[in-house]
Every structure is written in structure tokens, then in C-alpha cells.
Amino acid sequence: MVVTPWEVRGKVDYERLIREFGTQPLTEELLKRVTKHTDALHLQLQRRIFFSHRDLDSVLDLYEKGTKFVLYTGRGPSGPVHIGHLVPWIFTRSLQEKFNTRLYFQMTDDEKFLIDDDSSLKATRNYAYENALDLIALGFKPENTFIIYDVEDIDLLYDITLEVAKRITYSTARSSFGFQDSTNIGWIFWPALQAAPCFIHKKLTGENVPALIPAAIDQDPYWRVTRDIAQKLGYHKPAQIHCRFLPGLGAGGKMSASEPETSIFTMDPPELVKRKIWNAFTGGKGTATEQRKTGADPTVCSIFQYYYYLFEEDDRKLVEREQECKTGKILCGECKKDLTEKLNKFLEEHRRKREKAKNVIEKYHIKR
Ligand code: TRP
């Protein structure tokens, strides 16, 4: 298993990540505390798609005493958005609404330019715009959402970035990120830029409140180095809530833009979605007769994961599907057909909203 900000490989053992990264599991007790402020527990918490955190308890302590927090998350615009990217954003949107709080969203067109040999600034800046449309389509509130495009908005980040960069040694950066002699120097400096939005709220408003970062767990190294220096700079340590990766449609592994056949992109037309789902890896048997007799294995099935993560919100129906799979009552073809329909309906709706986002995208752009 390899889990770094630039590479996720192998079967991810989330318990082991909690131990190795030194994060905290999301306990029943903590979730109860969250529910006090959100009335219902979000599906992604209930199903432990978000499963780990740092300092969520401290953020709630402060919140209950009257200090708000801001949300911060981001996207490396290296290509089109797939539905795996939407998972933490959907959850973030619900936090924004329930806690009525700001979201700072960083589009790292600079990061993707630096780390990918074949990319150009023109391409990453264009994807930043395209990806913002997918974000806005999810229903974020314009008055509370501040998208930062790194290249364009560098003037807002640069002073904070310098304060951060000055306090992180090369040796810390190398051991946290695995830099090599061949790593370009832009990339070595770059982590200070991902830290900057954690602290930008104070500069813009004068309020010193913590940032809570909902993101996939591979981003954790950034927050480790940022947390070490936050208090030296007079800020709260940024808190995190970490999610799992949406699996791809192949056997094991996360959904990854570098494997387009096993990823569903928001712009995939219905026929393509159908084909990808049709070719997906399942826990099915060689023949229908055999499967009717012995049942299949939903625990290894990529299709079942999609119901679990996004497309079956009703727990009772999810368990029913699982049972019918295990006992051979339902075959893979049916599950695939149902999912194709649900997915295409979702995507059609998403694209309608994405198109409308073109008229309002500037409202979401951080202002000076
Ligand atoms: N580095 C992230 C990526 O490659 C982008 C990012 C910037 C981000 N700031 C963030 C992700 C904050 C999560 C939270 O996708």
C-alpha cells in the first residue's frame, strides 16, 4: 500500500493509515456531538466514508463556546472531475449549510503544473475553471464560497506562504513528502502554498478562527507540516476530517483519472457510462446458473461500492441488495443496469446545473 499526496496504490488499509499517520478514528461519541449541531447525521459520516480526524473535537469545543470555524478544501486541476472527487465535496457542502460557515476552496493550477512533466500552465488553468463548474453545480452558497485560483490570486496568498515557508526546513519537507535530488525546486517550495488558505480568513476578516479541512486522507502530510508551525504564526492549528477513496470500477484501487476506463467522469455521455459499468469488476460467478446457486460476493464488488458511497441512501434497501446478491437472487447484470440508470440520471442533472454555473462562476471567485 502506498498513500501519498501524489500516489495511491494497492489495497488501502484505513485502520493502518490511522496508526501510521497518527490521526484519530471518528468515534460514535464524537459523531453524536456533531449531530447535536446538524440534526441528522450525514450519510458519509454514518457509513464512515469520513472515518478519521484531527482536532474535530477541539473545533467543536470552540464552536460550542461561540468561536466559529471556516471550511477549507481544494482540488488539483489536472484533468476532468470524476465522481470520486465529488464525494468529499458533497459532504463539504452539507457542512457549509449546517454550520452556516465559509468555505475556502483552493484550485492548485500551480501544483499540477509543477508536478506533472507534461502539463502546461494553460491547461491546468483551464481545468481549474472547468473543475470549478463541477464544484458550483453541487449547490455551494455563493455568499459563503471563496474559490482561490492559485496563479491568478497569488497576491492574496503570497505573504502567508512566505511566513509558512520560512518556518519549514528542507529536512522536514523531504521526510514528509519524499523529495529526491531530481525533484524540481518549485515542487519543494509548493507545500507552503497549500498551507496558506488555512490562515487566509484572518487576513480577510480579522477573525482568528480554526479551519476545518474535509479531504481524502492522502493530503495528510500537508496538514502535518502546517499544524507544526500554525501556532508559531499566531493561528489555530488547522483541523481535519479525512475520507476514504471512492474505488474505481476495476478490481481494487481508487478511482483515478489516469485510468479512464474504470472512472466515471461528470462529462461522460450515457452510452460511455453504460459501457464502463458493463465492464466493471464484480463479485459475480462464472455463470448465471452457478451464481443463482451459490450467490456472489458484494464485499469485493465495485458496483456495490457505488451504492454504498453515493447511490443507495436507504440503509434498508442497501442491506436488501446485499442479501439478494449473497443468496443469488439478483445477478450482476441487474445491479449494473440499475446503477447505470441512477448514475446517468445523476449525471444529467449535474450537467444541467454545471451549465448554469457558467453564468455565476465569478460570484464564487475570492475578492480582494
Ligand atoms: N493538493 C490537492 C490535490 O492535488 C489540492 C488541494 C489544495 C487540496 N488544497 C487542498 C485538497 C485542501 C484538499 C484540501 O488534489
Boltz pocket constraint, residues with backbone or C-beta under 6 A from the ligand:
constraints:
  - pocket:
      binder: B
      contacts: [[A, 5], [A, 72], [A, 73], [A, 74], [A, 75], [A, 76], [A, 106], [A, 107], [A, 108], [A, 111], [A, 194], [A, 213], [A, 214], [A, 215], [A, 216], [A, 219]]
      max_distance: 6.0
